Amino acid sequence: MWIYEKKLEFPVKIKNKNPQLGKLILTQYGGPNGELGAAIRYLSQRFTMITPEAKAILNDIGTEELAH
C-alpha cells in the first residue's frame, strides 16, 4: 500500500521567477532528450537485439535511466 503525501522534503522559497529556466528543467525530465525519453528508447530497442547479452545490457541501461 502506498500513501501519497504532497509535502516537500525541504522547504522551498522562490524569490525570483524564471519561466525560461523552468521550461528547460521540465524538458530535461519529460522532453525528447530527457531521462524518460532515453529510458523508453533503451527499453524499446532491447526487443530488436539478437543476442541475450545485448538485450540484458539495454534492459539494465533503460532501468537505470528510470532511476534518475
PyMOL Python script that loads the backbone (N, CA, C, O; Angstrom):
from pymol import cmd

cmd.read_pdbstr("""\
ATOM      1  N   MET A   1       0.842  -1.177   0.000  1.00  0.00           N
ATOM      2  CA  MET A   1       0.000   0.000   0.000  1.00  0.00           C
ATOM      3  C   MET A   1       0.890   1.244   0.000  1.00  0.00           C
ATOM      4  O   MET A   1       1.904   1.293   0.695  1.00  0.00           O
ATOM      5  N   TRP A   2       0.501   2.235  -0.779  1.00  0.00           N
ATOM      6  CA  TRP A   2       1.250   3.482  -0.860  1.00  0.00           C
ATOM      7  C   TRP A   2       0.414   4.615  -0.278  1.00  0.00           C
ATOM      8  O   TRP A   2      -0.802   4.668  -0.461  1.00  0.00           O
ATOM      9  N   ILE A   3       1.082   5.509   0.418  1.00  0.00           N
ATOM     10  CA  ILE A   3       0.433   6.708   0.941  1.00  0.00           C
ATOM     11  C   ILE A   3       1.119   7.905   0.299  1.00  0.00           C
ATOM     12  O   ILE A   3       2.332   8.073   0.422  1.00  0.00           O
ATOM     13  N   TYR A   4       0.345   8.729  -0.381  1.00  0.00           N
ATOM     14  CA  TYR A   4       0.890   9.907  -1.051  1.00  0.00           C
ATOM     15  C   TYR A   4       0.702  11.119  -0.164  1.00  0.00           C
ATOM     16  O   TYR A   4      -0.420  11.480   0.191  1.00  0.00           O
ATOM     17  N   GLU A   5       1.808  11.739   0.186  1.00  0.00           N
ATOM     18  CA  GLU A   5       1.772  12.974   0.959  1.00  0.00           C
ATOM     19  C   GLU A   5       2.371  14.077   0.103  1.00  0.00           C
ATOM     20  O   GLU A   5       3.544  14.009  -0.265  1.00  0.00           O
ATOM     21  N   LYS A   6       1.588  15.083  -0.214  1.00  0.00           N
ATOM     22  CA  LYS A   6       2.059  16.191  -1.035  1.00  0.00           C
ATOM     23  C   LYS A   6       2.824  17.163  -0.139  1.00  0.00           C
ATOM     24  O   LYS A   6       2.305  18.197   0.280  1.00  0.00           O
ATOM     25  N   LYS A   7       4.081  16.791   0.139  1.00  0.00           N
ATOM     26  CA  LYS A   7       4.902  17.561   1.058  1.00  0.00           C
ATOM     27  C   LYS A   7       6.340  17.504   0.551  1.00  0.00           C
ATOM     28  O   LYS A   7       6.844  16.426   0.234  1.00  0.00           O
ATOM     29  N   LEU A   8       6.995  18.644   0.473  1.00  0.00           N
ATOM     30  CA  LEU A   8       8.379  18.681   0.027  1.00  0.00           C
ATOM     31  C   LEU A   8       9.313  18.193   1.117  1.00  0.00           C
ATOM     32  O   LEU A   8       9.041  18.348   2.308  1.00  0.00           O
ATOM     33  N   GLU A   9      10.413  17.604   0.693  1.00  0.00           N
ATOM     34  CA  GLU A   9      11.396  17.140   1.670  1.00  0.00           C
ATOM     35  C   GLU A   9      12.067  18.316   2.369  1.00  0.00           C
ATOM     36  O   GLU A   9      12.329  18.279   3.571  1.00  0.00           O
ATOM     37  N   PHE A  10      12.337  19.361   1.589  1.00  0.00           N
ATOM     38  CA  PHE A  10      12.936  20.579   2.130  1.00  0.00           C
ATOM     39  C   PHE A  10      12.053  21.755   1.737  1.00  0.00           C
ATOM     40  O   PHE A  10      11.518  21.767   0.629  1.00  0.00           O
ATOM     41  N   PRO A  11      11.884  22.746   2.612  1.00  0.00           N
ATOM     42  CA  PRO A  11      11.074  23.907   2.249  1.00  0.00           C
ATOM     43  C   PRO A  11      11.745  24.724   1.131  1.00  0.00           C
ATOM     44  O   PRO A  11      12.965  24.893   1.116  1.00  0.00           O
ATOM     45  N   VAL A  12      10.936  25.216   0.213  1.00  0.00           N
ATOM     46  CA  VAL A  12      11.445  25.975  -0.932  1.00  0.00           C
ATOM     47  C   VAL A  12      10.753  27.324  -0.954  1.00  0.00           C
ATOM     48  O   VAL A  12       9.528  27.411  -0.872  1.00  0.00           O
ATOM     49  N   LYS A  13      11.547  28.369  -1.065  1.00  0.00           N
ATOM     50  CA  LYS A  13      11.002  29.715  -1.194  1.00  0.00           C
ATOM     51  C   LYS A  13      11.582  30.329  -2.467  1.00  0.00           C
ATOM     52  O   LYS A  13      12.794  30.506  -2.587  1.00  0.00           O
ATOM     53  N   ILE A  14      10.708  30.648  -3.409  1.00  0.00           N
ATOM     54  CA  ILE A  14      11.138  31.212  -4.682  1.00  0.00           C
ATOM     55  C   ILE A  14      11.046  32.726  -4.586  1.00  0.00           C
ATOM     56  O   ILE A  14       9.973  33.280  -4.347  1.00  0.00           O
ATOM     57  N   LYS A  15      12.193  33.397  -4.777  1.00  0.00           N
ATOM     58  CA  LYS A  15      12.215  34.858  -4.726  1.00  0.00           C
ATOM     59  C   LYS A  15      11.970  35.455  -6.104  1.00  0.00           C
ATOM     60  O   LYS A  15      11.158  36.369  -6.248  1.00  0.00           O
ATOM     61  N   ASN A  16      12.663  34.949  -7.113  1.00  0.00           N
ATOM     62  CA  ASN A  16      12.529  35.463  -8.478  1.00  0.00           C
ATOM     63  C   ASN A  16      12.076  34.338  -9.402  1.00  0.00           C
ATOM     64  O   ASN A  16      12.701  33.278  -9.447  1.00  0.00           O
ATOM     65  N   LYS A  17      10.997  34.564 -10.135  1.00  0.00           N
ATOM     66  CA  LYS A  17      10.502  33.563 -11.064  1.00  0.00           C
ATOM     67  C   LYS A  17      11.298  33.639 -12.363  1.00  0.00           C
ATOM     68  O   LYS A  17      11.629  34.725 -12.839  1.00  0.00           O
ATOM     69  N   ASN A  18      11.602  32.463 -12.934  1.00  0.00           N
ATOM     70  CA  ASN A  18      12.317  32.397 -14.198  1.00  0.00           C
ATOM     71  C   ASN A  18      11.646  31.332 -15.069  1.00  0.00           C
ATOM     72  O   ASN A  18      12.029  30.164 -15.011  1.00  0.00           O
ATOM     73  N   PRO A  19      10.650  31.718 -15.877  1.00  0.00           N
ATOM     74  CA  PRO A  19       9.920  30.728 -16.677  1.00  0.00           C
ATOM     75  C   PRO A  19      10.799  29.996 -17.696  1.00  0.00           C
ATOM     76  O   PRO A  19      10.555  28.825 -17.985  1.00  0.00           O
ATOM     77  N   GLN A  20      11.814  30.665 -18.243  1.00  0.00           N
ATOM     78  CA  GLN A  20      12.681  30.016 -19.224  1.00  0.00           C
ATOM     79  C   GLN A  20      13.460  28.867 -18.584  1.00  0.00           C
ATOM     80  O   GLN A  20      13.579  27.795 -19.177  1.00  0.00           O
ATOM     81  N   LEU A  21      13.985  29.080 -17.387  1.00  0.00           N
ATOM     82  CA  LEU A  21      14.715  28.031 -16.692  1.00  0.00           C
ATOM     83  C   LEU A  21      13.780  26.890 -16.295  1.00  0.00           C
ATOM     84  O   LEU A  21      14.162  25.722 -16.369  1.00  0.00           O
ATOM     85  N   GLY A  22      12.577  27.215 -15.881  1.00  0.00           N
ATOM     86  CA  GLY A  22      11.600  26.183 -15.544  1.00  0.00           C
ATOM     87  C   GLY A  22      11.252  25.322 -16.743  1.00  0.00           C
ATOM     88  O   GLY A  22      11.119  24.104 -16.624  1.00  0.00           O
ATOM     89  N   LYS A  23      11.105  25.957 -17.903  1.00  0.00           N
ATOM     90  CA  LYS A  23      10.805  25.207 -19.131  1.00  0.00           C
ATOM     91  C   LYS A  23      11.962  24.281 -19.487  1.00  0.00           C
ATOM     92  O   LYS A  23      11.739  23.144 -19.903  1.00  0.00           O
ATOM     93  N   LEU A  24      13.191  24.755 -19.328  1.00  0.00           N
ATOM     94  CA  LEU A  24      14.365  23.941 -19.620  1.00  0.00           C
ATOM     95  C   LEU A  24      14.441  22.729 -18.684  1.00  0.00           C
ATOM     96  O   LEU A  24      14.729  21.618 -19.129  1.00  0.00           O
ATOM     97  N   ILE A  25      14.188  22.940 -17.417  1.00  0.00           N
ATOM     98  CA  ILE A  25      14.231  21.836 -16.452  1.00  0.00           C
ATOM     99  C   ILE A  25      13.154  20.796 -16.768  1.00  0.00           C
ATOM    100  O   ILE A  25      13.417  19.596 -16.701  1.00  0.00           O
ATOM    101  N   LEU A  26      11.946  21.249 -17.113  1.00  0.00           N
ATOM    102  CA  LEU A  26      10.874  20.305 -17.436  1.00  0.00           C
ATOM    103  C   LEU A  26      11.171  19.502 -18.696  1.00  0.00           C
ATOM    104  O   LEU A  26      10.837  18.319 -18.761  1.00  0.00           O
ATOM    105  N   THR A  27      11.793  20.123 -19.699  1.00  0.00           N
ATOM    106  CA  THR A  27      12.112  19.381 -20.919  1.00  0.00           C
ATOM    107  C   THR A  27      13.200  18.349 -20.665  1.00  0.00           C
ATOM    108  O   THR A  27      13.241  17.332 -21.356  1.00  0.00           O
ATOM    109  N   GLN A  28      14.077  18.576 -19.702  1.00  0.00           N
ATOM    110  CA  GLN A  28      15.099  17.583 -19.389  1.00  0.00           C
ATOM    111  C   GLN A  28      14.502  16.347 -18.737  1.00  0.00           C
ATOM    112  O   GLN A  28      15.051  15.253 -18.869  1.00  0.00           O
ATOM    113  N   TYR A  29      13.390  16.504 -18.039  1.00  0.00           N
ATOM    114  CA  TYR A  29      12.739  15.346 -17.425  1.00  0.00           C
ATOM    115  C   TYR A  29      11.852  14.605 -18.422  1.00  0.00           C
ATOM    116  O   TYR A  29      11.970  13.388 -18.567  1.00  0.00           O
ATOM    117  N   GLY A  30      10.980  15.312 -19.099  1.00  0.00           N
ATOM    118  CA  GLY A  30       9.991  14.641 -19.926  1.00  0.00           C
ATOM    119  C   GLY A  30      10.069  14.941 -21.401  1.00  0.00           C
ATOM    120  O   GLY A  30       9.263  14.420 -22.173  1.00  0.00           O
ATOM    121  N   GLY A  31      11.013  15.763 -21.822  1.00  0.00           N
ATOM    122  CA  GLY A  31      11.129  16.098 -23.235  1.00  0.00           C
ATOM    123  C   GLY A  31      11.768  14.983 -24.048  1.00  0.00           C
ATOM    124  O   GLY A  31      12.100  13.928 -23.507  1.00  0.00           O
ATOM    125  N   PRO A  32      11.942  15.215 -25.345  1.00  0.00           N
ATOM    126  CA  PRO A  32      12.501  14.173 -26.209  1.00  0.00           C
ATOM    127  C   PRO A  32      13.944  13.816 -25.872  1.00  0.00           C
ATOM    128  O   PRO A  32      14.386  12.703 -26.159  1.00  0.00           O
ATOM    129  N   ASN A  33      14.676  14.732 -25.277  1.00  0.00           N
ATOM    130  CA  ASN A  33      16.067  14.462 -24.900  1.00  0.00           C
ATOM    131  C   ASN A  33      16.226  14.252 -23.404  1.00  0.00           C
ATOM    132  O   ASN A  33      17.345  14.272 -22.892  1.00  0.00           O
ATOM    133  N   GLY A  34      15.139  14.054 -22.710  1.00  0.00           N
ATOM    134  CA  GLY A  34      15.185  13.910 -21.258  1.00  0.00           C
ATOM    135  C   GLY A  34      15.376  12.476 -20.804  1.00  0.00           C
ATOM    136  O   GLY A  34      15.552  11.566 -21.613  1.00  0.00           O
ATOM    137  N   GLU A  35      15.336  12.296 -19.498  1.00  0.00           N
ATOM    138  CA  GLU A  35      15.565  10.989 -18.884  1.00  0.00           C
ATOM    139  C   GLU A  35      14.506   9.971 -19.294  1.00  0.00           C
ATOM    140  O   GLU A  35      14.833   8.829 -19.617  1.00  0.00           O
ATOM    141  N   LEU A  36      13.245  10.377 -19.283  1.00  0.00           N
ATOM    142  CA  LEU A  36      12.179   9.439 -19.622  1.00  0.00           C
ATOM    143  C   LEU A  36      12.262   9.018 -21.085  1.00  0.00           C
ATOM    144  O   LEU A  36      12.068   7.846 -21.406  1.00  0.00           O
ATOM    145  N   GLY A  37      12.547   9.967 -21.970  1.00  0.00           N
ATOM    146  CA  GLY A  37      12.684   9.634 -23.386  1.00  0.00           C
ATOM    147  C   GLY A  37      13.825   8.666 -23.638  1.00  0.00           C
ATOM    148  O   GLY A  37      13.694   7.740 -24.439  1.00  0.00           O
ATOM    149  N   ALA A  38      14.950   8.878 -22.953  1.00  0.00           N
ATOM    150  CA  ALA A  38      16.092   7.973 -23.114  1.00  0.00           C
ATOM    151  C   ALA A  38      15.764   6.587 -22.590  1.00  0.00           C
ATOM    152  O   ALA A  38      16.128   5.589 -23.213  1.00  0.00           O
ATOM    153  N   ALA A  39      15.085   6.507 -21.461  1.00  0.00           N
ATOM    154  CA  ALA A  39      14.731   5.202 -20.893  1.00  0.00           C
ATOM    155  C   ALA A  39      13.810   4.435 -21.828  1.00  0.00           C
ATOM    156  O   ALA A  39      13.992   3.235 -22.031  1.00  0.00           O
ATOM    157  N   ILE A  40      12.832   5.112 -22.396  1.00  0.00           N
ATOM    158  CA  ILE A  40      11.903   4.444 -23.307  1.00  0.00           C
ATOM    159  C   ILE A  40      12.625   3.968 -24.560  1.00  0.00           C
ATOM    160  O   ILE A  40      12.335   2.883 -25.064  1.00  0.00           O
ATOM    161  N   ARG A  41      13.566   4.768 -25.073  1.00  0.00           N
ATOM    162  CA  ARG A  41      14.329   4.342 -26.256  1.00  0.00           C
ATOM    163  C   ARG A  41      15.150   3.097 -25.959  1.00  0.00           C
ATOM    164  O   ARG A  41      15.144   2.156 -26.753  1.00  0.00           O
ATOM    165  N   TYR A  42      15.851   3.070 -24.839  1.00  0.00           N
ATOM    166  CA  TYR A  42      16.647   1.885 -24.486  1.00  0.00           C
ATOM    167  C   TYR A  42      15.764   0.656 -24.305  1.00  0.00           C
ATOM    168  O   TYR A  42      16.087  -0.423 -24.802  1.00  0.00           O
ATOM    169  N   LEU A  43      14.655   0.817 -23.595  1.00  0.00           N
ATOM    170  CA  LEU A  43      13.805  -0.331 -23.309  1.00  0.00           C
ATOM    171  C   LEU A  43      13.091  -0.847 -24.559  1.00  0.00           C
ATOM    172  O   LEU A  43      12.811  -2.042 -24.657  1.00  0.00           O
ATOM    173  N   SER A  44      12.794   0.029 -25.506  1.00  0.00           N
ATOM    174  CA  SER A  44      12.150  -0.449 -26.730  1.00  0.00           C
ATOM    175  C   SER A  44      13.165  -1.054 -27.703  1.00  0.00           C
ATOM    176  O   SER A  44      12.809  -1.942 -28.477  1.00  0.00           O
ATOM    177  N   GLN A  45      14.415  -0.596 -27.681  1.00  0.00           N
ATOM    178  CA  GLN A  45      15.439  -1.151 -28.570  1.00  0.00           C
ATOM    179  C   GLN A  45      15.851  -2.560 -28.170  1.00  0.00           C
ATOM    180  O   GLN A  45      16.375  -3.307 -28.997  1.00  0.00           O
ATOM    181  N   ARG A  46      15.625  -2.931 -26.932  1.00  0.00           N
ATOM    182  CA  ARG A  46      16.045  -4.265 -26.494  1.00  0.00           C
ATOM    183  C   ARG A  46      15.277  -5.365 -27.219  1.00  0.00           C
ATOM    184  O   ARG A  46      15.772  -6.488 -27.326  1.00  0.00           O
ATOM    185  N   PHE A  47      14.081  -5.068 -27.718  1.00  0.00           N
ATOM    186  CA  PHE A  47      13.293  -6.086 -28.407  1.00  0.00           C
ATOM    187  C   PHE A  47      13.853  -6.417 -29.791  1.00  0.00           C
ATOM    188  O   PHE A  47      13.510  -7.455 -30.357  1.00  0.00           O
ATOM    189  N   THR A  48      14.704  -5.558 -30.343  1.00  0.00           N
ATOM    190  CA  THR A  48      15.269  -5.818 -31.671  1.00  0.00           C
ATOM    191  C   THR A  48      16.648  -6.477 -31.595  1.00  0.00           C
ATOM    192  O   THR A  48      17.217  -6.828 -32.629  1.00  0.00           O
ATOM    193  N   MET A  49      17.182  -6.647 -30.408  1.00  0.00           N
ATOM    194  CA  MET A  49      18.507  -7.251 -30.268  1.00  0.00           C
ATOM    195  C   MET A  49      18.443  -8.770 -30.473  1.00  0.00           C
ATOM    196  O   MET A  49      17.467  -9.425 -30.108  1.00  0.00           O
ATOM    197  N   ILE A  50      19.502  -9.300 -31.062  1.00  0.00           N
ATOM    198  CA  ILE A  50      19.546 -10.734 -31.361  1.00  0.00           C
ATOM    199  C   ILE A  50      20.092 -11.527 -30.179  1.00  0.00           C
ATOM    200  O   ILE A  50      19.529 -12.557 -29.808  1.00  0.00           O
ATOM    201  N   THR A  51      21.181 -11.054 -29.589  1.00  0.00           N
ATOM    202  CA  THR A  51      21.824 -11.820 -28.520  1.00  0.00           C
ATOM    203  C   THR A  51      21.211 -11.480 -27.161  1.00  0.00           C
ATOM    204  O   THR A  51      20.795 -10.342 -26.944  1.00  0.00           O
ATOM    205  N   PRO A  52      21.151 -12.431 -26.260  1.00  0.00           N
ATOM    206  CA  PRO A  52      20.614 -12.173 -24.918  1.00  0.00           C
ATOM    207  C   PRO A  52      21.457 -11.172 -24.135  1.00  0.00           C
ATOM    208  O   PRO A  52      20.931 -10.445 -23.292  1.00  0.00           O
ATOM    209  N   GLU A  53      22.764 -11.127 -24.408  1.00  0.00           N
ATOM    210  CA  GLU A  53      23.632 -10.179 -23.707  1.00  0.00           C
ATOM    211  C   GLU A  53      23.269  -8.742 -24.069  1.00  0.00           C
ATOM    212  O   GLU A  53      23.230  -7.868 -23.204  1.00  0.00           O
ATOM    213  N   ALA A  54      23.005  -8.505 -25.354  1.00  0.00           N
ATOM    214  CA  ALA A  54      22.641  -7.158 -25.795  1.00  0.00           C
ATOM    215  C   ALA A  54      21.295  -6.753 -25.200  1.00  0.00           C
ATOM    216  O   ALA A  54      21.114  -5.607 -24.790  1.00  0.00           O
ATOM    217  N   LYS A  55      20.357  -7.689 -25.154  1.00  0.00           N
ATOM    218  CA  LYS A  55      19.056  -7.403 -24.534  1.00  0.00           C
ATOM    219  C   LYS A  55      19.223  -7.043 -23.067  1.00  0.00           C
ATOM    220  O   LYS A  55      18.584  -6.116 -22.569  1.00  0.00           O
ATOM    221  N   ALA A  56      20.084  -7.781 -22.377  1.00  0.00           N
ATOM    222  CA  ALA A  56      20.298  -7.535 -20.949  1.00  0.00           C
ATOM    223  C   ALA A  56      20.943  -6.177 -20.704  1.00  0.00           C
ATOM    224  O   ALA A  56      20.582  -5.476 -19.759  1.00  0.00           O
ATOM    225  N   ILE A  57      21.890  -5.809 -21.550  1.00  0.00           N
ATOM    226  CA  ILE A  57      22.564  -4.519 -21.386  1.00  0.00           C
ATOM    227  C   ILE A  57      21.581  -3.375 -21.582  1.00  0.00           C
ATOM    228  O   ILE A  57      21.546  -2.439 -20.783  1.00  0.00           O
ATOM    229  N   LEU A  58      20.777  -3.446 -22.651  1.00  0.00           N
ATOM    230  CA  LEU A  58      19.797  -2.380 -22.892  1.00  0.00           C
ATOM    231  C   LEU A  58      18.742  -2.340 -21.797  1.00  0.00           C
ATOM    232  O   LEU A  58      18.264  -1.264 -21.437  1.00  0.00           O
ATOM    233  N   ASN A  59      18.377  -3.491 -21.269  1.00  0.00           N
ATOM    234  CA  ASN A  59      17.432  -3.528 -20.159  1.00  0.00           C
ATOM    235  C   ASN A  59      18.028  -2.857 -18.922  1.00  0.00           C
ATOM    236  O   ASN A  59      17.345  -2.091 -18.242  1.00  0.00           O
ATOM    237  N   ASP A  60      19.284  -3.139 -18.634  1.00  0.00           N
ATOM    238  CA  ASP A  60      19.948  -2.525 -17.472  1.00  0.00           C
ATOM    239  C   ASP A  60      20.074  -1.013 -17.636  1.00  0.00           C
ATOM    240  O   ASP A  60      19.829  -0.263 -16.691  1.00  0.00           O
ATOM    241  N   ILE A  61      20.454  -0.566 -18.827  1.00  0.00           N
ATOM    242  CA  ILE A  61      20.610   0.875 -19.054  1.00  0.00           C
ATOM    243  C   ILE A  61      19.270   1.571 -18.962  1.00  0.00           C
ATOM    244  O   ILE A  61      19.166   2.638 -18.358  1.00  0.00           O
ATOM    245  N   GLY A  62      18.230   0.973 -19.560  1.00  0.00           N
ATOM    246  CA  GLY A  62      16.907   1.576 -19.517  1.00  0.00           C
ATOM    247  C   GLY A  62      16.351   1.713 -18.123  1.00  0.00           C
ATOM    248  O   GLY A  62      15.776   2.745 -17.777  1.00  0.00           O
ATOM    249  N   THR A  63      16.518   0.674 -17.313  1.00  0.00           N
ATOM    250  CA  THR A  63      16.032   0.752 -15.941  1.00  0.00           C
ATOM    251  C   THR A  63      16.852   1.722 -15.103  1.00  0.00           C
ATOM    252  O   THR A  63      16.323   2.353 -14.188  1.00  0.00           O
ATOM    253  N   GLU A  64      18.134   1.845 -15.407  1.00  0.00           N
ATOM    254  CA  GLU A  64      18.958   2.841 -14.704  1.00  0.00           C
ATOM    255  C   GLU A  64      18.509   4.259 -15.047  1.00  0.00           C
ATOM    256  O   GLU A  64      18.490   5.133 -14.180  1.00  0.00           O
ATOM    257  N   GLU A  65      18.151   4.487 -16.303  1.00  0.00           N
ATOM    258  CA  GLU A  65      17.647   5.813 -16.689  1.00  0.00           C
ATOM    259  C   GLU A  65      16.359   6.141 -15.942  1.00  0.00           C
ATOM    260  O   GLU A  65      16.133   7.296 -15.582  1.00  0.00           O
ATOM    261  N   LEU A  66      15.517   5.147 -15.707  1.00  0.00           N
ATOM    262  CA  LEU A  66      14.286   5.389 -14.963  1.00  0.00           C
ATOM    263  C   LEU A  66      14.571   5.715 -13.502  1.00  0.00           C
ATOM    264  O   LEU A  66      13.761   6.370 -12.846  1.00  0.00           O
ATOM    265  N   ALA A  67      15.699   5.271 -12.993  1.00  0.00           N
ATOM    266  CA  ALA A  67      16.031   5.504 -11.592  1.00  0.00           C
ATOM    267  C   ALA A  67      16.523   6.928 -11.326  1.00  0.00           C
ATOM    268  O   ALA A  67      16.612   7.329 -10.165  1.00  0.00           O
ATOM    269  N   HIS A  68      16.836   7.683 -12.338  1.00  0.00           N
ATOM    270  CA  HIS A  68      17.357   9.042 -12.117  1.00  0.00           C
ATOM    271  C   HIS A  68      16.265   9.952 -11.644  1.00  0.00           C
ATOM    272  O   HIS A  68      16.509  11.135 -11.404  1.00  0.00           O
TER     273      HIS A  68
END
""", "prot")
cmd.dss("prot")
cmd.show_as("cartoon", "prot")
cmd.util.cbc("prot")
cmd.orient("prot")
